[in-house]
């Protein structure tokens, strides 16, 4: 697919765009229905009017080699927001450990464009990571953890996050190759799980993505 696509002849806004005005493009990645009716989806301008499968295919050519894993024992409301951040930072895959059902409201339908894989328990997830030769980097503020500001993330790895409140389970911490914590300077013991995930993903981005 081309690096640049024709700009729609309507104003681009974060709230979507109306029907395409003028001669319609003929590239196969465009969705005829969206061209005719407008595109109100939460997508970047590059993907306006694109078919969903075409967007996923294009993302697959530019995803980063880090994965995101989340424990889901208590139907955590943060999972949707973590999936949304994973999509924003172009994570390879999101892995949900435990309950397969999760609240998707916070994902803002970004899960449609993000690969999501399920693991019944920590053991099966750890086995998958070992087979894939991906080190597991747990994010939690527990004794013995390494400060994220001093840690160099492996380029290919899995960032593992726990539940809001209790954090990662003892089994998950035991399965991790390294435990990393985000420095805090206020009175609260921990920051929101989805916020921690976004911070950790962006830390990986700053280390491994060139902006030159």
Buried (B, 14 or more C-beta within 10 A) or exposed (E): EEEEBBEBEBEEEEEBBBBBEEEEBEEEBBBEEBBEEBBEBEBEEEBBBBBBEBBBEBBEEEBBEBBBBBBBEEEBBBBBBBBBBBBBBBBBBBBBBBBEEBBBEBBBBBBBBBBBEBBEBBEEBBEBBEEEEBBBBBBBBEEEBEEBEEBEBBEBBBBBBBBBEEBBBEBBBEBBBBBBBBEEEEEEEBBEBBBBBBBBBBBBBEEBEEEE
